[in-house]
Amino acid sequence: MVAVAAGIVHTVPMSNHKNDQQNTKMQSTQRSRVREGVNATNRVVPVNSAPRGFDPKRDLPAGFLEFLRPLHEELTPRQQALVQRRGAALAESNGGKLPDYLPASEATRSAWRIELPQWCADQRNQMTGPADEADLVVKMLNSGAPGVMLDLEDSTANVWEHNQRGIKNILEALTGRLNYFDRKRDKTVEIRANNTVIFTRPRGLHLHQAAVLDGELLAASLFDVAMVAFQVDYGALKHPLCIYIPKSESAEEGLWWRDLFQMIAKAKGLPANAIKCMALVESHPMAFQMEEFAWNLREHILGLNLGRWDYMASLIHFNLTNPKWVLPDRNTIPHNVAFFQNLRELIPEICHKHGMLAIGGMTALYPSREDAELNARALKVLAEDKKNESLSLMDGAWTGHPDQNEIAVAQFPAPNQLQKRPEKAEQHPDLRPLPTNVGKRTVAGTRAAIRTVIRYRNCVLNGKGASLLDGYMEDLATDRIYRLMIAQRMMHSDVVEVLDETGKAVRHTAEFITRLFDEELDRLLAESSKENDEAGATRLREALRMSEEMIHRGEFDPA
């Protein structure tokens, strides 16, 4: 049967997970058969589809289809070709031909610079969060953060309803009209007047949108940007429309985004450079092509951002066949580990060379207003993390909670550090330093990863793209990390030791991983049994099935 959940079409057989021994044994056998390739042709297709009964001519803004069609005809075929090249690059990497720097070019040799607008000169903290939650959007915009990124991607469930709600909230936020009703205070809360720069993060180039154009698949990135750009009231904007480009994997993709922005500008009668952008560096190949990518977008780009969690997932993905890259438990990896730190220091060098901002990543541990001990630890980790980014000459960083804003901003000595360059900058630093003598590889860490992927996927089935779990904000990026870490430990179980609480090495066979999945599901079901929620229990079982099969099938793209 075909099951549609969170905008992803799964052509895999459904299975039930019962606590009695007979059905547990049966399900384990079914999952073993999946590992043996019985259903090897079934794939997860990252497609978001409009709902049944949706009529694009009736239900989309008047004139939008006519605006969209030429963009689609020009850019969707190119998007599909770029996605194919991504697959080839990954296959080459896992075959031994790893990503590397490009030959010298005008992008790297010439003294080109952008002119950074004054309205964007201070981005010491950019708050980020799902665009589909109006109350959170308003809180972020009222936090005092100099920048806010409204997310249609990793932290928003890839479902039509949530995507459309997010786009509506973005349009209202851009013109200052968004509000929400605060039940605790029994009042409507509006956006206060501020100079915050608002960015929209669309879905990545690897995703598709269905049921909008006569049965044709449409690039999801194109659809999201077009929906905002077509409807926004440009006369009411405090600054140009700003896009946060996600998930790029090559310099060539920068040309796709450039052409999208310029085609939209022409269609709307705006200057060619009217749309501005920042871009995330969150794939391993992109790290080697940042300067060329920025060059291709030099009429639009404002800066680069180290999207560290997706970058870690990509780093594992592109080194998956190398046992030396089996990472330790995620939360034992220090923020200044060499594979982060080398890139963290390269980004400001490239950005400041060309007048762009360099923005640091997200700190996953969140503060808590209910747990004083967790709150103190989270804010201490935040300060240390952001201070390291400041000393690395970053100009700002990301946070996701209003209580983090003041501490984050305080770590940066001035609105930006554009005039600073390292004294002995290395042009081509090692971006694959092995993670030796870092962290611990433990069975407890594997178990925690399994528990998190079940819980995260359960949240997605409930329509949430990001969830606070055990003090950490988990979204699609961290879910990818955990799925890849589990896969690594299985793939290299004969040569890489993962230790239990007694210090004994435990082989991470497929059967062992299935057992841990079963045990963690049983714990989660027991914890939720008091609520007597059978529908919730069914979703947990489905979350296990989806997560485990994604791992065994090698499905690690961000979907």
Buried (B, 14 or more C-beta within 10 A) or exposed (E): EEBEBBBBBBEBBEBEBEEEEEEBEBBBEBBBEBBEEEBEEBEBEBBBBBEEEEEBEEEBEEEBBEBBEEBBEBBBEBBEEBBEBBEEBBEBBBEEEBBEBEEEEEBBEEEBEBEBEEEBBBBBBBBBBBBBBBBBBBBBBBBBBBBBBBBBBBBBBBBBEBBBBBBBBBBBBBBBEBBBEEEEEEEEBBBEEBEBBBBBBBBBBBBBBBBBBEEEBBBBBBBBBBBBBBBBEBEEBBBBBBBBBBBBBBBBBBBBBBBBBBBBBEBBEBEEBBBBBBBBBBBBBBBBBBBBBBBBBBBBBBBBBBBBBBBBBBBBBBBBEBBEBBBBBBBEBEBBBBBBBBBBBBBBBBBBBBBBBBBBBBBBBBBBEEEEEBBEBBBEBBBBBBBBBBEBBBBBBBBBBBBBBEBBBBBBEEBBBBEBEEEEBEEEBEBBBEBEEBBEBBBEBBBBBBBBBBBBBBBBBEBBBBBBBEBBBBBBBBBBBBBBBBBBBBBBBEEBBBBEEEEEEBEBEBEBBBEBBBEBBEEBBEEBEEEEEEEBBEBBBBBBBBBBBBBBBEBBBBB
